[in-house]
């Protein structure tokens, strides 16, 4: 498991071939970057400002 960098609780993909062999490989996390995520922000999907109440610190 260490060689594959798989830890308990990790998400894995389990594949089975016709020759009855099984392959287990980690599911990598998607790489997020702000620029790519912001391309999905359009005028039609921007919500209004949310009032979270009075500032308690400061």
C-alpha positions in Angstrom: 0.0 0.0 0.0 2.8 2.4 0.7 4.3 1.9 -2.7 1.0 2.9 -4.3 0.6 5.9 -1.9 -2.8 4.5 -0.8 -3.8 5.1 2.8 -6.8 3.8 4.8 -9.9 5.7 3.7 -8.5 6.7 0.3 -10.8 6.5 -2.7 -9.8 3.8 -5.1 -10.9 2.5 -8.5 -11.1 -1.3 -8.8 -11.0 -2.8 -12.2 -11.4 -6.4 -13.3 -10.0 -7.8 -16.5 -11.3 -10.8 -18.5 -8.3 -12.9 -17.3 -9.7 -12.5 -13.7 -6.9 -10.1 -12.6 -7.9 -7.2 -10.4 -6.3 -3.7 -10.6 -6.6 -1.3 -7.7 -5.5 2.3 -8.2 -6.0 5.5 -6.3 -8.5 8.1 -7.6 -6.6 11.3 -7.9 -8.2 14.5 -6.6 -9.1 17.0 -9.4 -6.7 19.9 -9.6 -8.5 23.1 -8.9 -7.3 26.5 -9.7 -9.1 29.8 -9.2 -8.8 31.0 -12.8 -10.5 27.8 -14.2 -13.2 27.9 -11.5 -13.9 31.6 -12.2 -14.6 30.8 -15.9 -17.8 29.2 -14.8 -19.1 32.4 -13.1 -21.6 34.0 -15.3 -24.0 36.9 -14.7 -26.9 34.5 -14.5 -25.4 32.3 -11.7 -24.1 35.0 -9.3 -26.2 35.1 -6.1 -26.9 38.2 -4.1 -24.9 39.2 -1.1 -25.6 37.3 2.1 -26.1 39.2 5.4 -24.4 37.0 8.1 -25.4 39.4 10.9 -23.5 41.7 13.2 -19.7 41.5 13.3 -18.8 40.1 16.7 -15.0 40.6 16.6 -13.2 43.8 15.9 
